[in-house]
Amino acid sequence: MNKLLLGVLVVAVLAGVYVNSRENNELAVSVVRVERGDVVASVTNTRAGTVDACRRSGIAPSMGGTISGLYVKDGDIVETDQLLLELWNADYKAQLRLSNQDVAAAQSRSRQSCVTSSVAKRKADRLVRLQEKNVASEDAVEAAVGDAESAAAACEASKDAVKVKRAAVEIAQATLERTQLRAPFAGVIAEINGELGEYVTPSPVGVPTPPTVDLIDNSCLYIKAPIDEVDAPEVRAGLKAWVTLDAFKQRRFSGQVRRVAPYVLDLEKQSRTVDVEAVIDDPDMDVLLPGYSADVEVIIDERQGVLYVPTVVVLEDSSVYVIPEAGGLLEKRTIEAGLSNWEQTEIVHGLKEGDFVVRSIDREGVADGAQARVE
């Protein structure tokens, strides 16, 4: 009896050793399950993009002078044509007042001349009627008619003189406005380079200098980002885009492509790019500031509710390794892939939902028909 029990124990131990040895030698693979979801094909910028304003202007007076009036400060909201600063211009204002007085005097002389012309015209008409009755002499009529025509010409000349004086006013006004800096559009003052009493000069030709006032239209912002020239042909205006910013790492802003530059930049010979501009249509865009760094992901195409697998499990010959859920023989199966990106690949044919696909395809021993178990 003891010998029989001992024999059973030996057989059990040998069987356990055999099973354990088989399991240790059996290939273990990691797997992923074929699921349904959304697959997106997109391209992103090669270098960091920048949030910029649709309109941004560095403005300065068109002539040199001393700042006598500074009516805004950094951060102020201004309206179109609002006066921002003024150079010393007392002489130009005096010239403008003088020109306006010249207009008033010319208008008075014109009225006097035209009244004289009207009187002369009535006198000439009266003598013409008397001549018809043989009461007035021909010489008197001719003299009266000539005086009337001369007076009429003087009246027209005086009116032209008024126009000349008004033109002089416009010249004086334009000269005065050269000393005044006004906002070309509504926006926010980003920076002022100047103080009361300082002398400012316009930038010489070819020599850039800081603008006196940096004005930004923050009602319209966009992101400008470089896309690799290889990806550029797929990008077009109107495509959906997602914008992420370093300043808001946990947020993603929706938007769309508004423009693709019609030229290639070769700032880096080995990495040529095409600038893409995207606008943000997210209602929370008020938190953005011009100058933020940003990344743009342009959605080229999108599939919803399709079968997909991680792109890393697909071999170069468009095949995958499939394994039964409980383990068994590996099967190399050819698939038809649809939309694909770096992370996901759409499965059109060859797999069904719930199939187990080998993820560890680079593990030694992974081959068609190999015995394997799921880790």
ROSEDO-991853 format. One record per residue (C-alpha): residue in one letter; x, y, z; residue number from 0. Coordinates in Angstrom, 1 decimal. Example, Ala and Ser with C-alpha at 12.3 -4.5 7.8 and 13.67 -1.06 7.14 Angstrom:
BEGIN
ATOM, res, c1, c2, c3, n
ATOM, A, 12.3, -4.5, 7.8, 0
ATOM, S, 13.7, -1.1, 7.1, 1
//
This chain:
BEGIN
ATOM, res, c1, c2, c3, n
ATOM, M, 0.0, 0.0, 0.0, 0
ATOM, N, 2.8, 2.3, 0.9, 1
ATOM, K, 4.6, 1.5, -2.4, 2
ATOM, L, 1.4, 2.3, -4.3, 3
ATOM, L, 1.0, 5.7, -2.6, 4
ATOM, L, 4.6, 6.5, -3.2, 5
ATOM, G, 4.2, 5.7, -6.9, 6
ATOM, V, 1.2, 8.0, -7.2, 7
ATOM, L, 3.2, 10.8, -5.5, 8
ATOM, V, 6.1, 10.4, -7.9, 9
ATOM, V, 3.8, 10.5, -10.9, 10
ATOM, A, 2.1, 13.7, -9.7, 11
ATOM, V, 5.4, 15.4, -9.1, 12
ATOM, L, 6.7, 14.4, -12.5, 13
ATOM, A, 3.4, 15.7, -14.1, 14
ATOM, G, 3.7, 19.0, -12.2, 15
ATOM, V, 7.3, 19.4, -13.3, 16
ATOM, Y, 6.3, 18.7, -16.9, 17
ATOM, V, 3.4, 21.2, -16.9, 18
ATOM, N, 5.6, 23.9, -15.2, 19
ATOM, S, 8.4, 23.3, -17.7, 20
ATOM, R, 5.9, 23.6, -20.6, 21
ATOM, E, 4.5, 26.9, -19.2, 22
ATOM, N, 7.9, 28.3, -18.6, 23
ATOM, N, 8.9, 27.5, -22.2, 24
ATOM, E, 5.6, 28.7, -23.7, 25
ATOM, L, 5.7, 32.2, -25.4, 26
ATOM, A, 4.0, 34.9, -23.4, 27
ATOM, V, 2.6, 37.9, -25.3, 28
ATOM, S, 0.8, 41.1, -24.4, 29
ATOM, V, -2.4, 41.8, -26.3, 30
ATOM, V, -4.9, 44.5, -27.1, 31
ATOM, R, -8.6, 44.1, -27.8, 32
ATOM, V, -10.2, 45.3, -31.0, 33
ATOM, E, -12.6, 48.0, -30.1, 34
ATOM, R, -14.8, 50.7, -31.6, 35
ATOM, G, -14.1, 54.3, -31.3, 36
ATOM, D, -13.1, 57.5, -33.1, 37
ATOM, V, -10.1, 57.6, -35.4, 38
ATOM, V, -8.6, 61.0, -36.4, 39
ATOM, A, -6.0, 61.8, -39.0, 40
ATOM, S, -4.2, 65.0, -38.2, 41
ATOM, V, -1.0, 67.0, -38.7, 42
ATOM, T, 0.7, 69.3, -36.2, 43
ATOM, N, 3.2, 72.1, -36.4, 44
ATOM, T, 6.9, 71.4, -36.5, 45
ATOM, R, 7.8, 74.3, -34.2, 46
ATOM, A, 5.9, 76.2, -31.6, 47
ATOM, G, 3.3, 78.6, -33.1, 48
ATOM, T, 2.3, 82.0, -31.7, 49
ATOM, V, -1.0, 83.6, -30.7, 50
ATOM, D, -1.1, 86.9, -32.7, 51
ATOM, A, -3.7, 89.7, -33.2, 52
ATOM, C, -5.4, 90.2, -36.6, 53
ATOM, R, -4.3, 93.8, -36.4, 54
ATOM, R, -1.3, 95.0, -34.5, 55
ATOM, S, 0.4, 98.4, -35.2, 56
ATOM, G, 3.5, 100.0, -33.9, 57
ATOM, I, 2.7, 103.7, -34.5, 58
ATOM, A, 4.7, 106.9, -34.1, 59
ATOM, P, 4.3, 110.5, -35.0, 60
ATOM, S, 5.3, 111.3, -38.6, 61
ATOM, M, 7.5, 114.1, -37.4, 62
ATOM, G, 9.9, 114.8, -34.6, 63
ATOM, G, 9.0, 116.8, -31.5, 64
ATOM, T, 8.6, 117.0, -27.8, 65
ATOM, I, 5.7, 115.2, -26.2, 66
ATOM, S, 3.4, 117.8, -24.7, 67
ATOM, G, 0.3, 115.6, -24.1, 68
ATOM, L, 0.2, 111.9, -23.3, 69
ATOM, Y, -3.5, 110.8, -22.9, 70
ATOM, V, -3.2, 107.0, -22.5, 71
ATOM, K, -1.2, 104.5, -20.6, 72
ATOM, D, -0.3, 100.8, -20.9, 73
ATOM, G, -3.3, 98.6, -20.9, 74
ATOM, D, -5.9, 101.3, -21.8, 75
ATOM, I, -8.7, 100.4, -24.1, 76
ATOM, V, -9.0, 102.9, -26.9, 77
ATOM, E, -11.5, 103.7, -29.7, 78
ATOM, T, -10.8, 104.4, -33.4, 79
ATOM, D, -9.4, 107.9, -34.0, 80
ATOM, Q, -8.9, 108.5, -30.3, 81
ATOM, L, -6.1, 110.9, -29.5, 82
ATOM, L, -3.2, 109.1, -27.9, 83
ATOM, L, -0.5, 111.7, -27.6, 84
ATOM, E, 0.5, 115.1, -28.9, 85
ATOM, L, 3.7, 116.9, -29.7, 86
ATOM, W, 4.3, 120.5, -28.9, 87
ATOM, N, 2.3, 122.3, -31.7, 88
ATOM, A, 1.3, 125.8, -30.4, 89
ATOM, D, 2.7, 127.3, -33.6, 90
ATOM, Y, 0.7, 125.0, -35.9, 91
ATOM, K, -2.5, 125.7, -33.9, 92
ATOM, A, -1.9, 129.4, -34.2, 93
ATOM, Q, -1.4, 128.9, -38.0, 94
ATOM, L, -4.7, 127.0, -38.1, 95
ATOM, R, -6.5, 129.8, -36.3, 96
ATOM, L, -5.0, 132.4, -38.7, 97
ATOM, S, -6.1, 130.3, -41.7, 98
ATOM, N, -9.6, 130.1, -40.3, 99
ATOM, Q, -9.6, 133.9, -39.9, 100
ATOM, D, -8.4, 134.3, -43.4, 101
ATOM, V, -11.4, 132.2, -44.6, 102
ATOM, A, -13.8, 134.4, -42.6, 103
ATOM, A, -12.3, 137.6, -44.1, 104
ATOM, A, -12.3, 136.2, -47.6, 105
ATOM, Q, -16.0, 135.2, -47.2, 106
ATOM, S, -16.8, 138.8, -46.1, 107
ATOM, R, -15.0, 140.2, -49.1, 108
ATOM, S, -16.8, 137.7, -51.3, 109
ATOM, R, -20.2, 138.7, -49.9, 110
ATOM, Q, -19.3, 142.4, -50.5, 111
ATOM, S, -18.2, 141.7, -54.1, 112
ATOM, C, -21.2, 139.7, -54.9, 113
ATOM, V, -23.6, 142.4, -53.5, 114
ATOM, T, -21.9, 144.9, -55.7, 115
ATOM, S, -22.3, 142.5, -58.6, 116
ATOM, S, -26.0, 142.1, -57.9, 117
ATOM, V, -26.5, 145.9, -57.8, 118
ATOM, A, -24.6, 146.4, -61.0, 119
ATOM, K, -26.7, 143.7, -62.7, 120
ATOM, R, -30.0, 145.3, -61.7, 121
ATOM, K, -28.8, 148.7, -62.9, 122
ATOM, A, -27.8, 147.3, -66.3, 123
ATOM, D, -31.1, 145.5, -66.6, 124
ATOM, R, -33.0, 148.7, -65.9, 125
ATOM, L, -31.0, 150.7, -68.5, 126
ATOM, V, -31.6, 148.0, -71.1, 127
ATOM, R, -35.4, 148.3, -70.5, 128
ATOM, L, -35.2, 152.1, -70.7, 129
ATOM, Q, -33.2, 151.8, -74.0, 130
ATOM, E, -36.0, 149.8, -75.4, 131
ATOM, K, -38.3, 152.8, -74.7, 132
ATOM, N, -35.6, 155.1, -76.2, 133
ATOM, V, -35.1, 156.8, -72.9, 134
ATOM, A, -31.5, 155.6, -72.2, 135
ATOM, S, -28.5, 156.2, -74.5, 136
ATOM, E, -26.6, 153.3, -76.0, 137
ATOM, D, -23.4, 154.5, -74.4, 138
ATOM, A, -24.9, 154.4, -70.9, 139
ATOM, V, -26.3, 150.9, -71.5, 140
ATOM, E, -23.0, 149.6, -72.7, 141
ATOM, A, -21.2, 151.0, -69.7, 142
ATOM, A, -23.8, 149.6, -67.3, 143
ATOM, V, -23.6, 146.2, -68.8, 144
ATOM, G, -19.8, 146.2, -68.8, 145
ATOM, D, -19.8, 147.2, -65.1, 146
ATOM, A, -22.3, 144.4, -64.3, 147
ATOM, E, -20.2, 141.8, -66.1, 148
ATOM, S, -17.0, 143.0, -64.3, 149
ATOM, A, -18.7, 142.9, -61.0, 150
ATOM, A, -20.0, 139.4, -61.7, 151
ATOM, A, -16.4, 138.3, -62.5, 152
ATOM, A, -15.2, 139.9, -59.3, 153
ATOM, C, -17.9, 138.0, -57.4, 154
ATOM, E, -16.7, 134.7, -58.8, 155
ATOM, A, -13.1, 135.6, -58.2, 156
ATOM, S, -13.9, 136.3, -54.5, 157
ATOM, K, -15.6, 132.9, -54.2, 158
ATOM, D, -12.5, 131.2, -55.7, 159
ATOM, A, -10.4, 133.2, -53.2, 160
ATOM, V, -12.5, 131.7, -50.4, 161
ATOM, K, -11.8, 128.2, -51.8, 162
ATOM, V, -8.0, 129.0, -51.7, 163
ATOM, K, -8.3, 130.1, -48.1, 164
ATOM, R, -10.2, 126.9, -47.2, 165
ATOM, A, -7.4, 124.9, -48.9, 166
ATOM, A, -4.9, 126.7, -46.7, 167
ATOM, V, -7.0, 125.7, -43.7, 168
ATOM, E, -6.8, 122.1, -44.8, 169
ATOM, I, -3.0, 122.4, -45.1, 170
ATOM, A, -2.7, 123.9, -41.7, 171
ATOM, Q, -5.0, 121.2, -40.3, 172
ATOM, A, -2.9, 118.4, -41.9, 173
ATOM, T, 0.3, 119.9, -40.6, 174
ATOM, L, -1.2, 120.1, -37.1, 175
ATOM, E, -2.4, 116.4, -37.3, 176
ATOM, R, 1.2, 115.4, -38.0, 177
ATOM, T, 1.9, 116.3, -34.4, 178
ATOM, Q, -1.0, 114.2, -33.1, 179
ATOM, L, -1.0, 110.5, -32.8, 180
ATOM, R, -4.4, 108.9, -33.1, 181
ATOM, A, -5.6, 105.2, -32.9, 182
ATOM, P, -6.0, 103.8, -36.4, 183
ATOM, F, -8.4, 101.1, -34.9, 184
ATOM, A, -10.0, 100.2, -31.6, 185
ATOM, G, -7.8, 98.1, -29.4, 186
ATOM, V, -5.6, 97.9, -26.3, 187
ATOM, I, -2.4, 99.8, -25.6, 188
ATOM, A, 0.3, 97.2, -25.2, 189
ATOM, E, 3.2, 99.5, -24.7, 190
ATOM, I, 4.2, 103.2, -24.7, 191
ATOM, N, 7.8, 104.2, -25.4, 192
ATOM, G, 7.9, 107.8, -24.4, 193
ATOM, E, 7.1, 110.2, -21.5, 194
ATOM, L, 6.0, 113.8, -21.2, 195
ATOM, G, 8.7, 116.2, -22.2, 196
ATOM, E, 10.7, 113.6, -24.2, 197
ATOM, Y, 11.7, 114.2, -27.7, 198
ATOM, V, 10.6, 111.6, -30.2, 199
ATOM, T, 11.6, 111.1, -33.8, 200
ATOM, P, 10.3, 108.9, -36.6, 201
ATOM, S, 12.3, 105.9, -37.6, 202
ATOM, P, 15.0, 106.6, -40.2, 203
ATOM, V, 14.6, 104.7, -43.5, 204
ATOM, G, 16.0, 101.2, -43.0, 205
ATOM, V, 16.7, 101.7, -39.3, 206
ATOM, P, 13.9, 100.1, -37.2, 207
ATOM, T, 13.3, 101.7, -33.8, 208
ATOM, P, 10.8, 100.9, -31.1, 209
ATOM, P, 7.4, 102.4, -31.9, 210
ATOM, T, 6.1, 105.2, -29.7, 211
ATOM, V, 2.8, 103.3, -29.2, 212
ATOM, D, 2.2, 99.6, -29.7, 213
ATOM, L, -1.6, 99.1, -30.4, 214
ATOM, I, -3.2, 95.6, -30.5, 215
ATOM, D, -6.7, 94.8, -31.7, 216
ATOM, N, -7.4, 92.0, -29.2, 217
ATOM, S, -11.0, 91.4, -30.5, 218
ATOM, C, -9.5, 89.1, -33.2, 219
ATOM, L, -6.8, 86.6, -32.4, 220
ATOM, Y, -5.3, 83.8, -34.5, 221
ATOM, I, -2.5, 81.3, -34.2, 222
ATOM, K, 0.3, 81.2, -36.7, 223
ATOM, A, 2.2, 77.9, -36.8, 224
ATOM, P, 4.6, 76.2, -39.3, 225
ATOM, I, 3.5, 72.9, -40.8, 226
ATOM, D, 6.1, 70.6, -42.5, 227
ATOM, E, 6.0, 70.9, -46.3, 228
ATOM, V, 5.3, 67.2, -46.6, 229
ATOM, D, 2.0, 67.6, -44.7, 230
ATOM, A, 1.1, 71.0, -46.2, 231
ATOM, P, -0.8, 69.7, -49.3, 232
ATOM, E, -3.4, 68.1, -47.1, 233
ATOM, V, -4.1, 71.2, -45.2, 234
ATOM, R, -6.7, 73.7, -46.5, 235
ATOM, A, -8.8, 76.6, -45.2, 236
ATOM, G, -11.9, 75.5, -43.3, 237
ATOM, L, -10.5, 72.4, -41.7, 238
ATOM, K, -11.2, 71.8, -38.0, 239
ATOM, A, -8.3, 72.4, -35.7, 240
ATOM, W, -7.4, 72.0, -32.0, 241
ATOM, V, -5.2, 74.5, -30.3, 242
ATOM, T, -3.2, 73.8, -27.2, 243
ATOM, L, -1.1, 76.4, -25.2, 244
ATOM, D, 1.7, 76.0, -22.7, 245
ATOM, A, -0.1, 78.6, -20.6, 246
ATOM, F, -3.2, 76.3, -20.3, 247
ATOM, K, -1.8, 72.8, -20.3, 248
ATOM, Q, -5.1, 71.2, -19.2, 249
ATOM, R, -7.3, 72.9, -21.9, 250
ATOM, R, -7.8, 72.5, -25.6, 251
ATOM, F, -9.4, 75.2, -27.7, 252
ATOM, S, -11.5, 74.4, -30.8, 253
ATOM, G, -10.9, 76.4, -34.0, 254
ATOM, Q, -10.4, 76.1, -37.7, 255
ATOM, V, -7.8, 76.8, -40.4, 256
ATOM, R, -8.4, 80.2, -42.0, 257
ATOM, R, -5.4, 80.4, -44.3, 258
ATOM, V, -2.5, 78.4, -45.7, 259
ATOM, A, 0.4, 80.4, -46.9, 260
ATOM, P, 1.0, 80.1, -50.7, 261
ATOM, Y, 4.8, 79.7, -50.2, 262
ATOM, V, 7.4, 77.6, -48.5, 263
ATOM, L, 9.7, 79.0, -45.8, 264
ATOM, D, 13.3, 77.7, -46.0, 265
ATOM, L, 14.6, 79.2, -42.8, 266
ATOM, E, 16.0, 75.8, -42.0, 267
ATOM, K, 17.3, 74.1, -45.1, 268
ATOM, Q, 16.6, 70.6, -43.7, 269
ATOM, S, 13.1, 71.5, -42.4, 270
ATOM, R, 11.1, 73.6, -44.8, 271
ATOM, T, 7.7, 74.6, -43.6, 272
ATOM, V, 4.4, 76.3, -44.7, 273
ATOM, D, 2.8, 78.7, -42.3, 274
ATOM, V, -0.8, 77.9, -41.3, 275
ATOM, E, -3.1, 80.3, -39.6, 276
ATOM, A, -5.9, 79.0, -37.4, 277
ATOM, V, -8.6, 81.0, -35.7, 278
ATOM, I, -10.2, 80.0, -32.3, 279
ATOM, D, -14.0, 79.8, -32.2, 280
ATOM, D, -14.0, 78.7, -28.5, 281
ATOM, P, -16.2, 81.1, -26.4, 282
ATOM, D, -13.4, 81.1, -23.8, 283
ATOM, M, -10.9, 82.7, -26.1, 284
ATOM, D, -10.9, 85.9, -24.0, 285
ATOM, V, -8.3, 84.3, -21.8, 286
ATOM, L, -5.8, 84.3, -24.7, 287
ATOM, L, -3.1, 87.0, -25.0, 288
ATOM, P, -1.1, 87.8, -28.1, 289
ATOM, G, 2.4, 86.3, -27.8, 290
ATOM, Y, 1.4, 83.0, -26.1, 291
ATOM, S, 3.1, 80.0, -27.6, 292
ATOM, A, 0.6, 77.5, -29.1, 293
ATOM, D, 0.4, 74.2, -31.0, 294
ATOM, V, -2.1, 73.6, -33.8, 295
ATOM, E, -3.4, 70.1, -34.6, 296
ATOM, V, -5.3, 70.2, -38.0, 297
ATOM, I, -7.9, 67.5, -38.4, 298
ATOM, I, -7.5, 66.1, -41.9, 299
ATOM, D, -10.2, 63.4, -41.6, 300
ATOM, E, -12.2, 61.7, -38.9, 301
ATOM, R, -14.1, 58.5, -38.5, 302
ATOM, Q, -16.5, 57.8, -35.7, 303
ATOM, G, -17.6, 54.5, -34.2, 304
ATOM, V, -15.2, 52.4, -36.3, 305
ATOM, L, -13.1, 49.3, -35.4, 306
ATOM, Y, -9.5, 50.3, -34.6, 307
ATOM, V, -6.3, 49.0, -33.1, 308
ATOM, P, -3.2, 50.8, -31.9, 309
ATOM, T, -1.0, 51.6, -34.9, 310
ATOM, V, 2.0, 49.9, -33.3, 311
ATOM, V, 0.5, 46.4, -33.7, 312
ATOM, V, 0.2, 46.7, -37.5, 313
ATOM, L, 3.1, 45.3, -39.4, 314
ATOM, E, 4.6, 46.8, -42.6, 315
ATOM, D, 2.8, 44.3, -44.8, 316
ATOM, S, -0.6, 45.3, -43.3, 317
ATOM, S, -1.0, 42.3, -41.1, 318
ATOM, V, -1.4, 41.6, -37.4, 319
ATOM, Y, -0.9, 38.6, -35.1, 320
ATOM, V, -4.2, 37.3, -33.6, 321
ATOM, I, -4.4, 35.0, -30.6, 322
ATOM, P, -7.4, 33.3, -28.9, 323
ATOM, E, -8.4, 34.9, -25.6, 324
ATOM, A, -7.4, 31.7, -23.7, 325
ATOM, G, -4.1, 31.4, -25.5, 326
ATOM, G, -3.1, 29.1, -28.3, 327
ATOM, L, -1.6, 29.3, -31.8, 328
ATOM, L, -0.7, 32.7, -33.1, 329
ATOM, E, -2.3, 33.6, -36.5, 330
ATOM, K, -0.8, 36.2, -38.8, 331
ATOM, R, -3.8, 37.8, -40.4, 332
ATOM, T, -3.8, 40.3, -43.3, 333
ATOM, I, -6.1, 43.4, -42.7, 334
ATOM, E, -7.4, 46.2, -44.7, 335
ATOM, A, -6.6, 49.5, -42.9, 336
ATOM, G, -8.5, 52.7, -43.3, 337
ATOM, L, -7.8, 56.0, -41.6, 338
ATOM, S, -4.6, 56.0, -39.6, 339
ATOM, N, -2.4, 58.2, -37.4, 340
ATOM, W, 0.5, 57.7, -35.1, 341
ATOM, E, -1.7, 56.2, -32.4, 342
ATOM, Q, -4.7, 54.5, -34.0, 343
ATOM, T, -5.5, 52.6, -37.2, 344
ATOM, E, -9.0, 52.0, -38.5, 345
ATOM, I, -9.8, 48.4, -39.4, 346
ATOM, V, -12.0, 48.0, -42.5, 347
ATOM, H, -11.6, 44.2, -43.0, 348
ATOM, G, -9.8, 41.3, -41.3, 349
ATOM, L, -10.8, 41.7, -37.7, 350
ATOM, K, -13.9, 41.9, -35.6, 351
ATOM, E, -14.8, 43.6, -32.4, 352
ATOM, G, -13.4, 41.7, -29.4, 353
ATOM, D, -10.5, 40.0, -31.2, 354
ATOM, F, -7.2, 39.9, -29.3, 355
ATOM, V, -4.2, 41.3, -31.3, 356
ATOM, V, -0.6, 40.8, -30.2, 357
ATOM, R, 1.0, 44.1, -29.1, 358
ATOM, S, 4.4, 42.7, -28.3, 359
ATOM, I, 5.2, 42.0, -31.9, 360
ATOM, D, 8.9, 42.5, -31.5, 361
ATOM, R, 9.2, 39.8, -28.8, 362
ATOM, E, 11.4, 36.8, -29.7, 363
ATOM, G, 9.4, 33.8, -30.9, 364
ATOM, V, 6.4, 35.8, -32.2, 365
ATOM, A, 5.5, 34.1, -35.5, 366
ATOM, D, 2.6, 32.6, -37.4, 367
ATOM, G, 1.6, 29.3, -35.8, 368
ATOM, A, 3.7, 29.8, -32.6, 369
ATOM, Q, 2.2, 28.5, -29.4, 370
ATOM, A, 1.6, 31.4, -27.0, 371
ATOM, R, -0.3, 32.5, -23.9, 372
ATOM, V, -1.7, 35.8, -22.9, 373
ATOM, E, 0.2, 37.7, -20.2, 374
//
